[in-house]
Amino acid sequence: MGKPNTRHLDREITLTERKLEAVRREEMWPLTSSERRQVMGALASGSYRTLRGKSTGRAERTLDRVWESVQVRLNAELAAFQKERGRIVAEAATAKAAKKSSSWW
């Protein structure tokens, strides 16, 4: 019995970690289309209010809320991938232990 095949999950975990780091730097590429739309709307509204010489508080709060929700979503995805990887490794270890205990030597 060889090692469990977790390459796919390892790749997904790495990608999700990269996405999370990009979101912390407020990059746009890891966002979904609805999240992009919310960010662009808040930026446009803040720019308009700045141009008019008014407060941009609501637009800034909207941006902060969107970035925070994206981080929460990516953290949840990362936790799910890690949990699934742990389950696969534990399942393989259990199968290996059962195979060893059933033999004479």
CYANA upper distance limits for C-alpha pairs under 8 A (distance plus 0.5 A):
  1 MET  CA     96 LYS  CA      6.99
  3 LYS  CA     92 ALA  CA      8.06
  4 PRO  CA     88 ILE  CA      7.41
  4 PRO  CA     89 VAL  CA      6.56
  4 PRO  CA     92 ALA  CA      6.47
  6 THR  CA     10 ASP  CA      6.47
  6 THR  CA     85 ARG  CA      7.06
  6 THR  CA     88 ILE  CA      8.11
  7 ARG  CA     11 ARG  CA      6.59
  8 HIS  CA     12 GLU  CA      6.82
  9 LEU  CA     13 ILE  CA      6.53
  9 LEU  CA     81 PHE  CA      6.94
  9 LEU  CA     82 GLN  CA      8.41
  9 LEU  CA     84 GLU  CA      8.49
  9 LEU  CA     85 ARG  CA      6.91
 10 ASP  CA     14 THR  CA      6.68
 10 ASP  CA     85 ARG  CA      8.35
 11 ARG  CA     15 LEU  CA      6.69
 12 GLU  CA     16 THR  CA      6.57
 12 GLU  CA     81 PHE  CA      7.84
 13 ILE  CA     17 GLU  CA      6.64
 13 ILE  CA     78 LEU  CA      6.60
 13 ILE  CA     81 PHE  CA      6.74
 13 ILE  CA     82 GLN  CA      7.59
 14 THR  CA     18 ARG  CA      6.75
 15 LEU  CA     19 LYS  CA      6.68
 16 THR  CA     20 LEU  CA      6.59
 16 THR  CA     74 LEU  CA      7.15
 16 THR  CA     77 GLU  CA      7.88
 16 THR  CA     78 LEU  CA      6.63
 17 GLU  CA     21 GLU  CA      6.72
 17 GLU  CA     78 LEU  CA      7.73
 18 ARG  CA     22 ALA  CA      6.67
 19 LYS  CA     23 VAL  CA      6.67
 19 LYS  CA     30 PRO  CA      5.96
 19 LYS  CA     74 LEU  CA      8.04
 20 LEU  CA     24 ARG  CA      6.80
 20 LEU  CA     71 GLN  CA      6.90
 20 LEU  CA     74 LEU  CA      6.65
 20 LEU  CA     75 ASN  CA      7.96
 21 GLU  CA     25 ARG  CA      7.02
 22 ALA  CA     26 GLU  CA      6.73
 22 ALA  CA     27 GLU  CA      5.85
 22 ALA  CA     28 MET  CA      8.42
 22 ALA  CA     29 TRP  CA      8.43
 22 ALA  CA     30 PRO  CA      7.65
 23 VAL  CA     27 GLU  CA      5.98
 23 VAL  CA     28 MET  CA      7.80
 23 VAL  CA     30 PRO  CA      7.42
 23 VAL  CA     67 TRP  CA      7.52
 23 VAL  CA     70 VAL  CA      7.91
 23 VAL  CA     71 GLN  CA      7.31
 24 ARG  CA     67 TRP  CA      8.47
 24 ARG  CA     71 GLN  CA      8.16
 26 GLU  CA     67 TRP  CA      7.82
 28 MET  CA     36 ARG  CA      7.50
 31 LEU  CA     35 GLU  CA      6.20
 31 LEU  CA     36 ARG  CA      6.39
 31 LEU  CA     70 VAL  CA      7.76
 32 THR  CA     36 ARG  CA      6.66
 33 SER  CA     37 ARG  CA      6.63
 34 SER  CA     38 GLN  CA      6.77
 35 GLU  CA     39 VAL  CA      6.74
 35 GLU  CA     66 VAL  CA      7.33
 35 GLU  CA     70 VAL  CA      8.23
 36 ARG  CA     40 MET  CA      6.55
 37 ARG  CA     41 GLY  CA      6.49
 38 GLN  CA     42 ALA  CA      6.67
 38 GLN  CA     63 LEU  CA      8.32
 38 GLN  CA     66 VAL  CA      7.68
 39 VAL  CA     43 LEU  CA      6.63
 39 VAL  CA     62 THR  CA      8.38
 39 VAL  CA     63 LEU  CA      6.46
 39 VAL  CA     66 VAL  CA      7.43
 40 MET  CA     44 ALA  CA      6.52
 41 GLY  CA     45 SER  CA      6.55
 42 ALA  CA     46 GLY  CA      6.48
 42 ALA  CA     59 ALA  CA      5.43
 42 ALA  CA     60 GLU  CA      7.79
 42 ALA  CA     62 THR  CA      6.80
 42 ALA  CA     63 LEU  CA      6.65
 43 LEU  CA     47 SER  CA      6.51
 43 LEU  CA     59 ALA  CA      7.39
 43 LEU  CA     63 LEU  CA      8.22
 44 ALA  CA     48 TYR  CA      6.62
 45 SER  CA     49 ARG  CA      6.70
 45 SER  CA     59 ALA  CA      6.86
 46 GLY  CA     50 THR  CA      6.53
 46 GLY  CA     56 THR  CA      5.69
 46 GLY  CA     59 ALA  CA      5.72
 46 GLY  CA     60 GLU  CA      7.78
 47 SER  CA     51 LEU  CA      6.60
 48 TYR  CA     52 ARG  CA      6.82
 49 ARG  CA     53 GLY  CA      6.64
 49 ARG  CA     54 LYS  CA      5.62
 49 ARG  CA     55 SER  CA      6.99
 49 ARG  CA     56 THR  CA      6.63
 50 THR  CA     54 LYS  CA      6.16
 50 THR  CA     55 SER  CA      7.39
 50 THR  CA     56 THR  CA      7.11
 56 THR  CA     60 GLU  CA      6.70
 57 GLY  CA     61 ARG  CA      6.67
 58 ARG  CA     62 THR  CA      6.65
 59 ALA  CA     63 LEU  CA      6.73
 60 GLU  CA     64 ASP  CA      6.69
 61 ARG  CA     65 ARG  CA      6.55
 62 THR  CA     66 VAL  CA      6.68
 63 LEU  CA     67 TRP  CA      6.72
 64 ASP  CA     68 GLU  CA      6.58
 65 ARG  CA     69 SER  CA      6.62
 66 VAL  CA     70 VAL  CA      6.72
 67 TRP  CA     71 GLN  CA      6.81
 68 GLU  CA     72 VAL  CA      6.76
 69 SER  CA     73 ARG  CA      6.67
 70 VAL  CA     74 LEU  CA      6.67
 71 GLN  CA     75 ASN  CA      6.49
 72 VAL  CA     76 ALA  CA      6.68
 73 ARG  CA     77 GLU  CA      6.81
 74 LEU  CA     78 LEU  CA      6.58
 75 ASN  CA     79 ALA  CA      6.62
 76 ALA  CA     80 ALA  CA      6.67
 77 GLU  CA     81 PHE  CA      6.73
 78 LEU  CA     82 GLN  CA      6.66
 79 ALA  CA     83 LYS  CA      6.52
 80 ALA  CA     84 GLU  CA      6.65
 81 PHE  CA     85 ARG  CA      6.66
 82 GLN  CA     86 GLY  CA      6.65
 83 LYS  CA     87 ARG  CA      6.68
 84 GLU  CA     88 ILE  CA      6.78
 85 ARG  CA     89 VAL  CA      6.74
 86 GLY  CA     90 ALA  CA      6.52
 87 ARG  CA     91 GLU  CA      6.49
 88 ILE  CA     92 ALA  CA      6.70
 89 VAL  CA     93 ALA  CA      6.68
 90 ALA  CA     94 THR  CA      6.63
 91 GLU  CA     95 ALA  CA      6.74
 92 ALA  CA     96 LYS  CA      6.61
 93 ALA  CA     97 ALA  CA      6.59
 94 THR  CA     98 ALA  CA      6.62
 95 ALA  CA     99 LYS  CA      6.66
 96 LYS  CA    100 LYS  CA      6.75
 97 ALA  CA    101 SER  CA      6.62
 98 ALA  CA    102 SER  CA      6.70
 99 LYS  CA    103 SER  CA      7.30
